[in-house]
Amino acid sequence: MRERPSRQLPVRLLPFTDELLSSWLCRHAAFYAVPPLVMLQRCLPEVTSLRAADLDLSADQASRLANALSMEPGAVRAMTFATVNKTSRRLIGAKPLQCCLHCSPPLSDCGPILRSQLLGWRMTCPLCGHSLSDPDGFEVAPPFLKYRQASLHGERLLDAQAERGKWTWASPVDIARLLLMRRVPKPPPDEGEFWRFRVLGAIIPEFDALVAAKPASLPTSGTPILPLYLRPALLAGVAIVDRAGPGMLPMLQNHTIGGNRARFGELAEKAMGHARKPRPFLQWQLI
């Protein structure tokens, strides 16, 4: 049976610049006093969740949704992460991670939420360039300010992979995962402190000290999203490894032991297996 085309809604709310599709749908649902999923499935019965619409909206689904909401299909799909590189989706949060004090509208129960608020590789707003703010009020840790240029370069590397599918000799996301694997420092710490030592600390020693000063659960390498106040260190580490080239990976692997060392080697091979001809990126230097 052919699906009946969705009728156009009588009232359509204008999206905010860079608004996330689920946020836009949620605002429509609030206007029409129906659950957000009901609003979505009125147009796309086969989509099971708002998260699925944000991540995997197809061109055909975008066209059908656009027809119901009187929008251009391209504009609807641009509100999603459907074109984001699959590997980079490890860095997309399930809820807002940060906000821009200049661009982000005030949060409410039904949004609006911007795409950039879920991007775990951003430290600056892609709309205005200002530094993003942490919902918990933490600012970028002072020890990382000297790595700002490297951090910005790392942000560009991760953004290029996510939004344009481009990178140099290895996937920046895979480099980030390698840097968040556990390491064994010398001399070894007390038994209960092993959790806080990551490979990143071998490149940026200030990272270890800050994690010790503000104990918190660090993410695994599978989902390498750091809190905003720690994120510049990871971005700088990605940039440093990318600039140093493949020869730096064996040195970093030497900071791991046992099964963790084997996993590091497997992920490093995968990262370099994505190698492609280097592309020019903006020059940077540590300050």
C-alpha positions, 0 to 999 in steps of 0.5 A: 500500500502506498503511504498517504502523504502527510497534510501540512500543519496549519501553523508552522513555527520558524526554527532558530538558526542551527536548531536541532530537529527534535527541538523544533518538533518539540516546540511544535508539539507543545504548540499543538498540545501533543507528545513530541513523538506523536508529532513526529510519527504523524509525519513519519510513522516508521521513526521510533524516536526523536533521537533516531530522527536527529541521527538518521533522517533520510533524504526521503524522510526529510522531504516528507517532513518538510512537506508537512512543515512547509520547509525545504527538505535540505533545511530540514536535513541540515537540522540533523546529524544525518550527514555527520561522519559515523565515527564522529557520532561517538562525540555527539551527546544525548543532551546539551553539553554546553551553550553559547551565551551569545547565540543559544536561546534560553532553555525551556522544557521544550527547547530550543536546543541548537545542534552545536550544544550536543557536539562534544568536540566543540569548545567554541561556538560555530556560529559566532566563534565565542567560547562555549559555556559549561552548564555547570559553570566550570570555565576552561582550566587556566593550565590549558590556556597556553595550549589554546592555539593547539586546542583550536586546531584540534577542534578544526580537525575534528570538525573537518572529519565530522562535517566534511569527512576529511582528515590527514593521516589518521582519524582525529576521533580515533586519536582522541580515543587513544588519548583517553585510554588508561596509562601507567605512570612512572612511578606507579601511583597508589592502587586506587588512583590508576583510574585517573591516569590517561595517555593524554597526560603523557602529552599534557601533564597538567591534565593529570593534576587537574583531574586529581584536583577535581575528581570526576568520572572520566569517559571511556575511550568508546565515548570520548566526550570530556567536560568542557573545562577539560576538553581543550586538553584533549583537543590540543592532544589530538592536534599534537599527535596529528602534527607529529605523525604516526611515529608518535603512536608507539611512544604513547603505546609504551605508556600502557600495559597488558590487555590495554596495550593490545587494545591500543595497538588494535585501535592505532592500526585502525586509525592509521588504516584510514590513512589518506593523502594529507590535506592542508590545514591552518598552521598553528603553534603552541603559545 
